[in-house]
Amino acid sequence: MQSENPIIADFVKLANSAAGTFAGMTREARDTAREKMREAMGGMDFVSREEFDAVKDMAANAREKCDVLEAKIAALEAKLAK
């Protein structure tokens, strides 16, 4: 059974309007936060996974070559010391 009380009807309309306004404010706040994050992240330099892996492999190769050269230098120094 529906009430014909105009005060209750006005209160229901007010509650519905408030809910719609709150939902709109939530969407706007979310969109604004996303835009701010895009602006903040846009200035940063990020590398792709492929670029990172390529540089990682280059560093590993350089480390291996360095170890080989250190061993050769140690052998030459030992030979000169004799």
C-alpha positions, 0 to 999 in steps of 0.5 A, a space after each residue: 500500500 502506497 502512502 499519499 503523504 506529500 512529506 514522505 513523497 518529497 523526502 523520497 525524491 530528495 533521497 533519490 536526488 541526493 543518491 544521484 548527486 553522490 554517485 556523480 560526485 564519486 565518478 567525477 572524483 575517480 576520473 579526476 584522480 585517474 587524470 592526475 595519476 596519468 599526468 604524474 606518471 607521464 613525466 616518468 621514464 619507464 622502460 619496457 620489459 624487453 629493454 630491461 631484459 636486454 640491458 640485464 643480459 648485457 650486464 651479465 655478459 660484461 660481468 663474465 668478460 670482466 671475470 675472464 680478464 681478471 683471471 688473465 691479469 692475475 695469471 700474468 702478474 703471477 708469471 711476472 712475479 716469478 
